[in-house]
Structures are given as structure tokens and as C-alpha cells.
Amino acid sequence: MQNKFILFLFVGILSSCSSLSSLNFWSDDSEEDITTPAELVAFQETVSVNVAWKKSFKASNDLGSFKPAFYAGQMLVADSDGDIISLDPKTGTVNWTKTLERNLAAGVASGFGKFIVSDTEGNVLGLDLDSQEILWETNIGGEVLANAVVDASLVVVKNSVGELTALDSSTGEQAWTFRSQLPALTVRGTGEPVIKDGMVFSTFDNGRLGAFQLNTGFFLWDGPISFVEGSSELENLLDADSSPVFANQLVFATNYQGNLTAFDMAQKRPVWNSKASSFHSPVIGQGMIMVIQDDGSILSFSSSNLAPSWVSKEYKIRDLSNGAIFENYMLVGDLEGYLHVINPMTGKTVGRKKVSGNPIKSIVTFGGLAYTLDQDSNLVAISL
């Protein structure tokens, strides 16, 4: 027990998930410089990055957990200090602000006339979108480090102790719960579950993907993203801290020190994989599947036959954010606040702009704009 506690404390001291890449347990290139971020190189600019508006909230977002939500013409943003802000996504004009007397742990989820937030004590709150009044509050036994997902009748959340829980969206009462087997050592962070075709798909800290019936929580199937291959606790970290993504009948998931794995929903099993190590969801666009690895390199595969395509090492050790497809390009942010525009077909950089003085932690898109959120909760709206 003492050994388990020491290992957990060691990982908790690390400033972010991506800092684990410097430990180099997964890399097989012993001659490579794994401590110095790659210098930015010149490129031929064919895409201009424009800032539409900026807003600063000045709260901690070290893990990148505070992703905004969009609903009924509003952009909803939460911060760690307990503020929830409604903005016009086109102009950044503030519609209203709601202050909760608590520290929040993740961003906003919204839908069906309500929005959902969670605090650091494991409480999940449902609020009315029109009045901003708290409708219900439920403790789920562990901190929620990723946005919930909202269905017409259920709110699905995943907590830090490996539990996937569905709550009644009207009352907050627990509808069902599933507890995964938690490894002795995990990385702080978690991916959002995804609702699709009446099912809930979620990755877990044990490096597996699971599928559940939405209404009942009935366990349908699960499978490994990768298998344990190391001889120590650190080498066997297989956390899957990102959401699965879908392409036709395939579900793609990644994990740390593991694989990019494709699961066939009809066969209910993994059907393909390729070595990868990532805390981010795969990015699908322009006929390509791209994986932003924890060391800053980017892998790509054809979405039609899963054949390997280009590999980019241009942004090694630059602590890259998640990637997002916008205007047929992939956007990704880095530790110096640069936003990079990458052609998914070639892997070449075609645009770049410094939009923040802090590390960019997440990128989302909505309508005709993309949005970056940095480590200090500064929000920037971008057009190309």
C-alpha cells in the first residue's frame, strides 16, 4: 500500500500529463534529445491566422480540463474559481455570469435546457440554462476531470477513481454506474465519454475501451487498446486519457505508451492497431487519421485502408494541445502559445500565429470560428 501511495504521489507532482514524455519509457531512440523543445522552423505560409476576439478569465487550467460548450446560440465557459460565463461565440460579448461558491474541476456540458459542471469534491451540478439556478447536486465519489455528456434523460460522467456514472438529467439521481479496475499507478486526467447510437463509449485508466447501453448501463463489450509490456509500474502506465472517435463502423482510441487501436463496433473487438503514445483523441479529417503523440511528434494514417502516411517531428517536445479540424486544416497549439495550421494531407505547416503568452491547452471549433484556451484560461477566437 505504501509503495502504491508513493508511486501515485510521484506522478501527481508532475505538472501535466505531457511532462511524462521526458521520462522516455516509451521512446526507443536513446540518442534523441528528449528535454529541449524543437525550435520552430521557417515554412511557406499559405493560410493566414486571424484573431477575432479575446477574453481573459485568469484561472488555472493546467490540465486543459476546462473546455467550453455551445448551446442555444451561447458559448459556455467555466473556470476553476467557480465562475460560469455565457458568451456570444461570434463576438465574445458576455451575456451573463454565474458564480458558484466552490472550486470547479472541469468545464461545462450543455443540452436539453440545462448545463452541467463538477467541483473538486466530486459533486456534479445541474443548472437551468435560462435562470442559471441549481436544479440538483449529486456526489459521485471522485473528482470529475473531464466534461460530462448530456442526453435527453441522462447525464454521463467519469470520475478520477475509474467510475462511469449516469445520472437522471432532471433529478440528479444515479441511474447506473460501472467501476473499472484501476491500476496501481495512473496519470491525472481523463477523457470524456461519448454517446452514440444509444450506447456510451469510454476509455479507462487500465488502457481499455468499453461500450455500454445508455439507458441501462448494461455492459456490452470492451477490449484492450494495448497490453502491458514493461517490467515496472512506470513502464506499464497505459492510461487512456482521451475520448474515442468514430469513422463508419470503426471506433478509434489511443493511450499512453500503447497504441492507436481500431475497434469494429459490429464485431465488438479490436481489428487493427499501430504503436502510438498519446493523451489526445485521434483527429480525423481529409481522409486521414492523425495522432498527436505525447512527445510532440504526429503520426498519420489513411482512413480508407489504415496505411501509414506522413510523420512529423517538427514540434517535438513542444507540449502540443489536442488537434482540431477547422476549414479542412488541422489546428494544434504549443507550450509558447503558438497556433499551428497543418495540412492533413501532407503534414506540412501552412500557417502559424502566436495567440497567447501561455501554453495552449485545448482547441475547439464551432460555426465559423476556432477557439483556443490556454493554461491561465485565456480564450482566443480564431478565423482562417
C-alpha positions as CSV (number, residue, x, y, z in Angstrom):
1,M,0.0,0.0,0.0
2,Q,2.8,2.4,0.9
3,N,4.5,1.6,-2.5
4,K,1.3,2.4,-4.3
5,F,0.9,5.7,-2.5
6,I,4.5,6.8,-3.2
7,L,4.0,6.0,-6.9
8,F,0.8,7.9,-7.1
9,L,2.3,10.9,-5.3
10,F,5.3,10.9,-7.7
11,V,3.0,11.2,-10.7
12,G,0.8,13.8,-9.0
13,I,3.8,16.0,-8.6
14,L,4.3,16.2,-12.4
15,S,2.9,19.4,-13.8
16,S,0.9,17.8,-16.6
17,C,0.4,14.6,-18.5
18,S,2.7,15.6,-21.3
19,S,5.6,16.0,-18.9
20,L,5.8,12.2,-18.7
21,S,7.2,12.2,-22.2
22,S,10.5,13.4,-20.8
23,L,10.8,10.2,-18.8
24,N,11.3,8.4,-22.1
25,F,10.0,5.0,-21.1
26,W,8.1,4.6,-24.4
27,S,10.7,6.0,-26.9
28,D,13.2,3.6,-28.4
29,D,15.5,6.3,-29.7
30,S,18.2,6.7,-27.0
31,E,20.2,9.2,-28.9
32,E,17.3,11.7,-29.3
33,D,17.2,14.9,-27.3
34,I,14.2,14.5,-25.1
35,T,14.4,17.6,-23.0
36,T,14.7,20.6,-25.3
37,P,11.6,21.7,-27.3
38,A,12.2,21.7,-31.1
39,E,12.9,25.2,-32.5
40,L,10.3,26.5,-34.9
41,V,11.4,26.3,-38.5
42,A,10.5,28.5,-41.4
43,F,7.7,27.4,-43.7
44,Q,5.8,28.7,-46.7
45,E,2.7,30.4,-45.4
46,T,-0.5,29.8,-47.5
47,V,-3.0,30.2,-44.7
48,S,-3.4,33.4,-42.6
49,V,-4.4,33.1,-38.9
50,N,-6.7,35.9,-37.7
51,V,-7.8,36.7,-34.1
52,A,-11.5,37.6,-34.0
53,W,-11.7,38.3,-30.3
54,K,-10.1,37.6,-26.9
55,K,-11.3,37.1,-23.3
56,S,-9.3,36.5,-20.1
57,F,-10.7,34.7,-17.1
58,K,-7.4,34.3,-15.2
59,A,-7.9,31.0,-13.5
60,S,-5.9,27.8,-13.5
61,N,-6.4,25.4,-16.5
62,D,-3.2,23.3,-16.1
63,L,-4.8,20.0,-17.2
64,G,-6.8,21.5,-20.0
65,S,-10.0,20.2,-18.4
66,F,-12.0,23.4,-18.9
67,K,-13.3,23.1,-22.4
68,P,-16.2,25.3,-23.4
69,A,-19.6,24.1,-24.5
70,F,-22.0,25.5,-27.2
71,Y,-25.8,25.5,-26.9
72,A,-28.8,27.6,-28.0
73,G,-26.5,30.3,-29.6
74,Q,-24.3,30.6,-26.5
75,M,-20.8,29.7,-25.6
76,L,-20.5,28.5,-22.0
77,V,-17.1,28.7,-20.3
78,A,-16.3,27.7,-16.7
79,D,-13.1,28.3,-14.7
80,S,-11.5,26.7,-11.6
81,D,-12.6,29.7,-9.4
82,G,-16.3,28.7,-9.8
83,D,-17.3,31.2,-12.5
84,I,-19.6,30.2,-15.4
85,I,-19.8,32.7,-18.2
86,S,-22.1,32.8,-21.2
87,L,-20.7,34.5,-24.3
88,D,-21.8,35.3,-27.8
89,P,-19.5,32.9,-29.7
90,K,-19.2,35.3,-32.7
91,T,-18.3,38.5,-30.8
92,G,-17.2,37.4,-27.3
93,T,-19.9,39.7,-25.7
94,V,-20.8,38.5,-22.2
95,N,-24.4,37.5,-21.8
96,W,-24.4,36.6,-18.2
97,T,-22.1,35.3,-15.4
98,K,-22.9,32.8,-12.7
99,T,-20.5,32.5,-9.7
100,L,-20.6,29.3,-7.6
101,E,-19.0,29.3,-4.2
102,R,-16.8,26.3,-5.0
103,N,-13.8,25.3,-7.0
104,L,-14.7,23.6,-10.2
105,A,-12.7,20.7,-11.7
106,A,-13.8,20.6,-15.4
107,G,-15.7,22.6,-18.0
108,V,-19.3,22.9,-18.9
109,A,-21.5,20.3,-20.7
110,S,-24.9,21.5,-22.0
111,G,-28.0,20.3,-23.7
112,F,-31.8,20.0,-23.3
113,G,-32.2,23.2,-21.4
114,K,-29.6,22.7,-18.8
115,F,-25.8,22.8,-18.2
116,I,-23.6,20.6,-16.1
117,V,-20.5,21.4,-14.1
118,S,-18.5,19.5,-11.5
119,D,-16.4,20.6,-8.5
120,T,-13.2,19.3,-6.9
121,E,-15.1,17.4,-4.2
122,G,-16.8,15.1,-6.7
123,N,-20.1,17.0,-6.8
124,V,-21.9,17.2,-10.2
125,L,-24.4,20.1,-10.5
126,G,-27.2,20.5,-13.0
127,L,-28.3,24.1,-13.6
128,D,-31.2,25.6,-15.6
129,L,-29.9,27.4,-18.7
130,D,-32.4,30.2,-18.6
131,S,-32.4,31.1,-14.9
132,Q,-28.9,29.7,-14.0
133,E,-30.5,28.2,-10.9
134,I,-29.1,25.0,-9.4
135,L,-31.6,22.2,-10.1
136,W,-29.8,19.4,-8.4
137,E,-26.4,18.3,-6.9
138,T,-25.0,14.8,-6.7
139,N,-21.8,13.5,-5.3
140,I,-20.3,10.6,-7.4
141,G,-17.4,9.7,-5.1
142,G,-14.5,11.1,-7.1
143,E,-13.3,14.2,-8.9
144,V,-14.5,14.7,-12.4
145,L,-11.7,15.9,-14.7
146,A,-13.5,15.9,-18.0
147,N,-16.7,17.4,-19.3
148,A,-19.9,15.4,-18.8
149,V,-22.0,14.4,-21.7
150,V,-25.7,15.2,-21.8
151,D,-28.6,13.2,-23.2
152,A,-32.3,13.9,-23.1
153,S,-32.8,11.8,-20.0
154,L,-29.3,11.1,-18.6
155,V,-26.0,12.9,-17.8
156,V,-22.9,10.6,-18.1
157,V,-19.7,11.4,-16.2
158,K,-16.5,9.7,-15.5
159,N,-14.5,10.3,-12.3
160,S,-10.9,10.0,-11.2
161,V,-11.4,6.6,-9.4
162,G,-12.4,4.9,-12.6
163,E,-16.2,5.0,-12.3
164,L,-18.5,5.8,-15.2
165,T,-21.8,7.0,-13.9
166,A,-25.2,8.0,-15.4
167,L,-27.4,10.5,-13.6
168,D,-31.0,11.3,-14.2
169,S,-30.9,14.7,-16.0
170,S,-34.0,16.0,-14.2
171,T,-33.2,14.9,-10.6
172,G,-29.5,14.1,-10.5
173,E,-30.3,10.6,-9.1
174,Q,-27.9,7.8,-10.0
175,A,-29.3,5.7,-12.8
176,W,-26.4,3.3,-13.1
177,T,-22.6,3.1,-12.5
178,F,-19.7,1.0,-13.8
179,R,-16.4,0.7,-12.0
180,S,-13.3,-0.2,-14.0
181,Q,-10.3,-1.9,-12.5
182,L,-8.0,0.9,-11.5
183,P,-4.2,0.2,-11.9
184,A,-1.8,0.9,-9.1
185,L,-0.4,3.9,-11.0
186,T,-2.3,6.3,-13.1
187,V,-1.8,9.7,-14.7
188,R,-4.0,12.6,-13.5
189,G,-6.5,13.2,-16.3
190,T,-9.4,11.5,-18.1
191,G,-11.3,11.6,-21.3
192,E,-14.9,12.4,-21.9
193,P,-17.3,9.5,-22.5
194,V,-19.1,9.6,-25.9
195,I,-22.8,8.8,-26.6
196,K,-23.5,7.3,-30.0
197,D,-26.4,5.2,-31.3
198,G,-27.9,4.5,-27.9
199,M,-24.5,3.5,-26.4
200,V,-21.9,5.0,-24.2
201,F,-18.2,4.5,-25.2
202,S,-15.5,5.3,-22.7
203,T,-11.8,4.7,-22.3
204,F,-10.3,3.8,-18.9
205,D,-7.1,4.1,-16.9
206,N,-6.4,0.4,-17.4
207,G,-5.9,1.0,-21.2
208,R,-9.3,-0.4,-22.3
209,L,-12.3,0.8,-24.3
210,G,-15.7,-0.1,-23.0
211,A,-19.2,0.1,-24.6
212,F,-22.4,0.3,-22.5
213,Q,-26.1,0.5,-23.2
214,L,-27.0,4.1,-22.5
215,N,-30.4,3.7,-20.8
216,T,-29.5,0.8,-18.5
217,G,-25.7,0.8,-18.2
218,F,-25.6,-2.8,-19.4
219,F,-22.1,-3.8,-20.2
220,L,-21.9,-4.6,-24.0
221,W,-18.3,-5.2,-24.7
222,D,-14.7,-4.0,-24.1
223,G,-11.3,-4.5,-25.5
224,P,-7.6,-3.5,-24.9
225,I,-6.2,-0.5,-26.6
226,S,-2.8,-2.1,-25.8
227,F,-1.2,-4.6,-23.5
228,V,1.3,-4.3,-20.7
229,E,4.8,-4.8,-22.0
230,G,7.1,-3.3,-19.3
231,S,8.7,-4.6,-16.1
232,S,8.0,-1.7,-13.8
233,E,4.9,0.3,-12.7
234,L,6.0,3.3,-14.7
235,E,6.7,1.4,-17.8
236,N,3.3,-0.2,-17.5
237,L,1.4,3.1,-17.5
238,L,-1.3,2.5,-20.1
239,D,-3.7,5.4,-19.3
240,A,-6.3,6.2,-21.9
241,D,-7.0,9.8,-21.1
242,S,-8.8,10.8,-24.3
243,S,-12.2,10.3,-25.9
244,P,-12.8,7.7,-28.6
245,V,-13.6,8.9,-32.1
246,F,-15.7,7.3,-34.9
247,A,-15.3,6.6,-38.6
248,N,-18.0,4.5,-40.2
249,Q,-18.2,1.2,-38.2
250,L,-14.8,1.7,-36.5
251,V,-14.0,3.3,-33.1
252,F,-10.5,4.6,-32.7
253,A,-8.8,5.1,-29.3
254,T,-5.3,5.9,-28.1
255,N,-3.4,5.5,-24.8
256,Y,-0.1,6.4,-23.2
257,Q,2.8,4.1,-24.1
258,G,0.4,2.0,-26.2
259,N,-1.4,2.1,-29.5
260,L,-3.8,3.7,-31.8
261,T,-6.4,1.0,-32.0
262,A,-9.4,0.5,-34.2
263,F,-12.4,-1.4,-32.8
264,D,-15.1,-2.8,-35.0
265,M,-18.5,-2.0,-33.5
266,A,-20.2,-4.9,-35.2
267,Q,-17.5,-7.4,-34.2
268,K,-17.1,-5.9,-30.8
269,R,-13.3,-6.3,-30.8
270,P,-10.1,-4.6,-31.9
271,V,-9.3,-5.2,-35.5
272,W,-6.2,-3.1,-36.1
273,N,-3.5,-1.2,-34.2
274,S,-0.3,0.8,-34.6
275,K,2.2,1.8,-32.0
276,A,1.5,5.2,-30.6
277,S,1.7,7.1,-27.3
278,S,-0.9,9.9,-26.8
279,F,-3.1,11.6,-24.3
280,H,-5.2,13.2,-27.0
281,S,-8.0,11.8,-29.1
282,P,-7.2,10.9,-32.7
283,V,-8.0,13.6,-35.3
284,I,-10.0,12.6,-38.4
285,G,-10.2,14.8,-41.4
286,Q,-9.5,15.0,-45.2
287,G,-9.3,11.2,-45.4
288,M,-6.6,11.0,-42.7
289,I,-6.4,9.8,-39.1
290,M,-3.8,11.8,-37.1
291,V,-2.3,11.1,-33.7
292,I,-0.6,13.8,-31.7
293,Q,1.9,11.9,-29.5
294,D,3.0,12.8,-26.0
295,D,6.5,13.7,-27.3
296,G,5.0,16.2,-29.9
297,S,5.5,14.1,-32.9
298,I,2.5,13.5,-35.2
299,L,1.6,10.2,-36.9
300,S,-0.9,9.9,-39.8
301,F,-2.8,7.1,-41.5
302,S,-5.1,6.8,-44.4
303,S,-8.7,6.5,-43.1
304,S,-9.6,4.3,-46.1
305,N,-7.1,1.5,-45.6
306,L,-5.2,2.5,-42.4
307,A,-1.9,2.5,-44.2
308,P,0.8,4.7,-42.6
309,S,1.3,8.1,-44.3
310,W,3.4,11.1,-43.2
311,V,5.2,11.5,-39.8
312,S,6.1,15.0,-38.4
313,K,8.7,15.6,-35.8
314,E,8.6,19.4,-36.4
315,Y,7.0,20.0,-33.0
316,K,8.9,17.5,-30.7
317,I,8.8,18.3,-27.0
318,R,6.6,21.4,-27.6
319,D,3.8,20.1,-25.3
320,L,1.2,20.1,-28.0
321,S,-2.5,20.6,-27.3
322,N,-5.2,18.4,-28.8
323,G,-5.7,18.8,-32.5
324,A,-8.9,20.0,-34.2
325,I,-10.0,20.1,-37.8
326,F,-11.0,23.5,-39.0
327,E,-11.6,24.7,-42.6
328,N,-10.0,21.4,-43.8
329,Y,-6.8,22.0,-41.8
330,M,-5.6,20.6,-38.5
331,L,-5.0,23.2,-35.8
332,V,-2.7,22.5,-32.8
333,G,-1.3,24.7,-30.1
334,D,2.0,24.6,-28.2
335,L,3.8,25.5,-25.0
336,E,4.7,29.0,-26.2
337,G,1.2,30.0,-27.2
338,Y,1.6,29.4,-30.9
339,L,-1.2,28.1,-33.0
340,H,0.0,26.0,-35.9
341,V,-2.0,25.2,-39.1
342,I,-1.2,21.8,-40.6
343,N,-2.2,20.4,-44.0
344,P,-3.7,16.9,-43.1
345,M,-2.8,15.5,-46.5
346,T,0.9,16.3,-46.3
347,G,1.8,17.1,-42.7
348,K,3.3,20.4,-43.7
349,T,2.8,23.6,-41.7
350,V,0.9,26.2,-43.8
351,G,0.1,28.8,-41.2
352,R,1.2,30.0,-37.7
353,K,0.4,32.7,-35.2
354,K,1.3,33.4,-31.6
355,V,-2.1,33.9,-29.9
356,S,-1.1,33.6,-26.3
357,G,1.8,34.1,-23.9
358,N,1.0,30.8,-22.1
359,P,0.8,27.1,-23.2
360,I,-2.3,26.4,-25.2
361,K,-4.2,23.5,-23.5
362,S,-7.2,22.9,-25.7
363,I,-8.8,23.8,-29.1
364,V,-12.5,23.5,-30.0
365,T,-14.4,24.6,-33.1
366,F,-17.9,25.9,-33.6
367,G,-19.6,27.5,-36.6
368,G,-17.1,29.7,-38.4
369,L,-14.5,30.1,-35.6
370,A,-12.0,28.0,-33.7
371,Y,-11.2,28.7,-30.0
372,T,-8.0,28.2,-28.1
373,L,-7.9,28.1,-24.3
374,D,-4.6,28.4,-22.5
375,Q,-3.1,27.4,-19.1
376,D,-4.4,30.6,-17.5
377,S,-7.9,30.4,-19.0
378,N,-7.4,33.0,-21.7
379,L,-9.8,32.4,-24.5
380,V,-9.0,33.4,-28.1
381,A,-11.4,33.1,-31.1
382,I,-9.7,32.4,-34.4
383,S,-10.6,32.5,-38.1
384,L,-8.6,31.4,-41.1
